[in-house]
Amino acid sequence: MTANIFKGKNEDEKKNIEEILENSIEIEEDLMRTYLITAERIHDDDELKERLENFAEGNAKRTKQLIDELNQSRE
């Protein structure tokens, strides 16, 4: 079980943290798309293509974690 990062925070602090998480989600999603699009364009370097796909996968996991944190704050 993860700790509630919002415990003990006032409403302004919660709203600020939520905004940061929402912005972070957008950044992670943009990076994920960029890595996937770039990987699709690579045809002669399988190692680089795989690394970019792994980067995208890491961004997807971080995005899910950020969404989970955001949802937890709204419970």
ABEGO torsion letter per residue (X at the ends): XBBBAABGBBAAAAAAAAAAAAAAAAAAAAAAAAAAAAAAABAABAAAAAAAAAAAAAAAAAAAAAAAAAAAAAX
